[in-house]
Amino acid sequence: MAATLRDSYTETPNLVHKMANAAWARSESFLATDTYSLTSVKLLMARFGSPGDTYVDIWTESGGLPNTLIQTSDAVDLGLIATYPTQTVTEFPFSTPVSITSGTSYCVVLRSTNSDASNYIYWTYRKSTLQYADGEPGFDNGGTPWTNWGKFDAPNNDLSDFYFETWGEDVNVTKTFTADASIAKDNVTKAIAADVSLKQIDLTKTITADVHTAKLLTIATDVSLKQIDLTKTITADVSLIINDRLVTLTADVHVNNEVTDTVWPLARAQAYEPDKFWDEETKAWYAAGTEIGSARLSQAGGRLRQNLVVLSNQGRLYFGVS
């Protein structure tokens, strides 16, 4: 799954902030607009000299400032990016993604542990009234509490926010119903019993109580349905009503989307007799006393109303009008 842009402030920067001390850190808080797994942060930056490895942190937020460290990015050597005044959008990947929750505020924190007076970095920002409404910048000059810039860059008193982008992937959402519910899609209503879990990714549903689908399929307790391969393993007797025909399947019968033929070959319908057995390989009926018929005694065949029902030696279930 490819990461996509999630939260950002990318108004065209018009100034850079110089970080020339290894103890300094700068921050920008943001309000998550979605729930996602954060895989990287991108900042618009420049360098002077060789500042070396640089990191971005994700922190919890309190009062617009960093509160508790959540995760640190992989190291990025900023000696490889463009030299000031050229600016480069620089990506800081997170080998361990960060879980971001919609409606929660976080802080992006930039640290350059090798900066000094001759080797340092720049983080670009915007000075204008086009400020970022859901966050604000902060600074820590080493050993001092985090301080809120209050949207003003003294002594110029211009509104400012740091450039940032968060990138991430959708998360796998599992929904557990704690009370009976129903889902309607494409005019088909599905009844869901309490304590049933639906997972979006593998589309597997384990049913813990008898339920009925809108297509008149009765499913017993402990039956599993998987939507991908359309395979149903039956662990208790169930009945299917398909096109007004009733078929009863016993426990441990394996049924998939290839086993039901609704069109009977003419020879199969014409030659049917109650004391004969169907052979799938030769596609013919045989009496019990014949060699092939004796071998098929373990297979089922019979009539239901005006329908023929046969379980062949190949494990295929056939039914149709005789």
MARBANU-383428 format. One record per residue (C-alpha): residue number from 1; residue in one letter; x, y, z. Coordinates in steps of 0.5 Angstrom, whole numbers, plus 500, padded with zeros to 3 digits. Last residue first. Example, Ala and Ser with C-alpha at 12.3 -4.5 7.8 and 13.67 -1.06 7.14 Angstrom:
<nodes>
2:S:527:498:514
1:A:525:491:516
</nodes>
This chain:
<nodes>
322:S:428:431:472
321:V:429:439:474
320:G:436:440:477
319:F:441:438:482
318:Y:448:437:482
317:L:453:437:488
316:R:460:435:486
315:G:465:431:490
314:Q:468:427:485
313:N:464:421:486
312:S:458:425:485
311:L:453:428:490
310:V:446:427:486
309:V:439:431:487
308:L:434:430:482
307:N:428:435:482
306:Q:421:435:481
305:R:419:434:489
304:L:426:432:491
303:R:429:426:488
302:G:435:421:489
301:G:443:420:489
300:A:448:420:494
299:Q:455:417:493
298:S:458:411:498
297:L:454:406:493
296:R:459:409:487
295:A:464:403:487
294:S:458:398:486
293:G:455:402:480
292:I:462:402:477
291:E:462:394:477
290:T:455:393:476
289:G:450:390:481
288:A:448:397:484
287:A:446:399:477
286:Y:450:405:473
285:W:448:412:471
284:A:452:415:466
283:K:457:421:466
282:T:463:417:465
281:E:468:420:470
280:E:462:423:474
279:D:459:416:475
278:W:451:416:478
277:F:448:411:482
276:K:442:407:480
275:D:436:404:484
274:P:432:411:484
273:E:432:411:476
272:Y:435:416:472
271:A:437:415:464
270:Q:433:421:462
269:A:436:426:466
268:R:443:424:466
267:A:442:423:458
266:L:440:430:457
265:P:446:434:461
264:W:443:437:467
263:V:443:445:468
262:T:444:448:475
261:D:451:445:476
260:T:453:446:483
259:V:460:445:485
258:E:464:450:482
257:N:462:456:488
256:N:465:452:493
255:V:462:447:498
254:H:465:442:503
253:V:461:437:507
252:D:463:437:514
251:A:456:437:517
250:T:450:435:512
249:L:447:439:506
248:T:440:440:505
247:V:438:443:498
246:L:431:446:497
245:R:429:449:490
244:D:426:456:490
243:N:431:459:486
242:I:436:457:491
241:I:434:455:498
240:L:440:453:502
239:S:439:448:508
238:V:444:447:514
237:D:447:441:518
236:A:453:443:522
235:T:460:444:521
234:I:460:447:513
233:T:466:450:510
232:K:464:455:505
231:T:469:457:500
230:L:468:464:496
229:D:475:465:495
228:I:475:472:497
227:Q:469:473:501
226:K:470:468:507
225:L:465:465:510
224:S:466:461:517
223:V:460:457:520
222:D:461:457:528
221:T:453:457:529
220:A:449:455:523
219:I:448:459:517
218:T:441:459:513
217:L:441:462:506
216:L:435:466:504
215:K:438:471:500
214:A:437:476:505
213:T:442:473:509
212:H:440:469:516
211:V:444:469:522
210:D:445:463:527
209:A:450:465:533
208:T:458:466:533
207:I:459:468:526
206:T:466:468:523
205:K:467:473:518
204:T:473:474:513
203:L:474:480:509
202:D:481:480:509
201:I:483:487:509
200:Q:476:490:512
199:K:475:486:518
198:L:469:484:521
197:S:468:482:528
196:V:461:479:531
195:D:460:479:538
194:A:453:481:537
193:A:449:478:531
192:I:450:481:524
191:A:444:481:519
190:K:446:483:512
189:T:441:487:508
188:V:442:487:500
187:N:440:493:497
186:D:447:494:494
185:K:450:494:501
184:A:446:494:508
183:I:449:492:514
182:S:445:490:520
181:A:446:490:528
180:D:446:486:534
179:A:450:489:540
178:T:457:489:541
177:F:459:489:534
176:T:467:488:533
175:K:470:493:528
174:T:477:492:525
173:V:480:497:521
172:N:487:496:518
171:V:490:503:518
170:D:491:507:511
169:E:498:509:510
168:G:502:515:512
167:W:506:522:510
166:T:506:528:514
165:E:508:534:511
164:F:512:540:514
163:Y:513:548:513
162:F:514:552:519
161:D:509:557:521
160:S:510:564:522
159:L:506:571:524
158:D:511:577:523
157:N:512:580:530
156:N:519:582:527
155:P:523:582:534
154:A:521:576:535
153:D:518:571:530
152:F:510:571:532
151:K:506:565:532
150:G:506:565:539
149:W:513:562:539
148:N:511:557:545
147:T:517:555:549
146:W:519:548:551
145:P:522:548:558
144:T:530:550:558
143:G:536:545:558
142:G:537:546:550
141:N:534:552:546
140:D:527:549:546
139:F:523:552:541
138:G:515:552:539
137:P:511:553:532
136:E:504:553:532
135:G:498:548:530
134:D:491:548:527
133:A:490:555:523
132:Y:497:554:519
131:Q:498:562:518
130:L:497:565:511
129:T:498:572:515
128:S:505:572:513
127:K:512:570:515
126:R:512:563:512
125:Y:518:558:515
124:T:524:554:512
123:W:528:550:517
122:Y:535:551:516
121:I:541:547:518
120:Y:548:548:521
119:N:556:546:520
118:S:560:552:522
117:A:557:555:529
116:D:555:548:531
115:S:550:542:529
114:N:551:535:530
113:T:545:533:534
112:S:540:536:529
111:R:533:536:532
110:L:527:537:528
109:V:520:536:532
108:V:513:535:529
107:C:508:535:534
106:Y:501:532:535
105:S:494:534:536
104:T:488:529:536
103:G:482:529:531
102:S:484:523:527
101:T:489:518:531
100:I:496:517:528
99:S:499:511:529
98:V:507:512:528
97:P:511:507:523
96:T:517:504:526
95:S:522:505:520
94:F:520:512:520
93:P:523:516:514
92:F:525:523:514
91:E:524:526:507
90:T:527:533:505
89:V:524:538:501
88:T:530:542:499
87:Q:532:549:499
86:T:537:553:495
85:P:540:559:499
84:Y:543:555:502
83:T:547:548:500
82:A:543:543:497
81:I:542:536:501
80:L:547:531:502
79:G:550:534:509
78:L:543:533:511
77:D:545:526:513
76:V:538:523:515
75:A:537:518:521
74:D:531:514:522
73:S:525:518:525
72:T:524:518:532
71:Q:517:516:536
70:I:512:518:541
69:L:516:523:545
68:T:512:526:551
67:N:509:533:551
66:P:511:537:545
65:L:508:544:545
64:G:501:547:542
63:G:498:547:549
62:S:500:540:550
61:E:502:535:544
60:T:504:528:544
59:W:511:528:540
58:I:513:525:533
57:D:521:526:532
56:V:525:528:526
55:Y:532:527:526
54:T:539:530:523
53:D:545:526:522
52:G:551:530:519
51:P:551:538:519
50:S:556:539:514
49:G:557:546:512
48:F:551:550:511
47:R:544:547:510
46:A:537:548:507
45:M:530:545:509
44:L:523:544:507
43:L:521:538:511
42:K:518:532:510
41:V:515:527:515
40:S:515:519:514
39:T:511:513:515
38:L:505:515:519
37:S:500:510:520
36:Y:493:513:519
35:T:487:516:522
34:D:485:523:519
33:T:485:530:520
32:A:491:530:525
31:L:492:537:528
30:F:499:540:528
29:S:504:542:532
28:E:511:545:529
27:S:517:544:533
26:R:524:546:534
25:A:530:543:537
24:W:537:546:540
23:A:542:542:543
22:A:547:541:537
21:N:547:549:536
20:A:547:552:529
19:M:539:552:527
18:K:538:557:523
17:H:530:559:521
16:V:529:560:514
15:L:524:566:511
14:N:519:566:505
13:P:516:560:505
12:T:511:558:500
11:E:505:555:504
10:T:506:548:505
9:Y:503:546:512
8:S:501:539:512
7:D:497:533:514
6:R:496:527:510
5:L:500:526:504
4:T:500:519:501
3:A:504:512:503
2:A:503:507:498
1:M:500:500:500
</nodes>
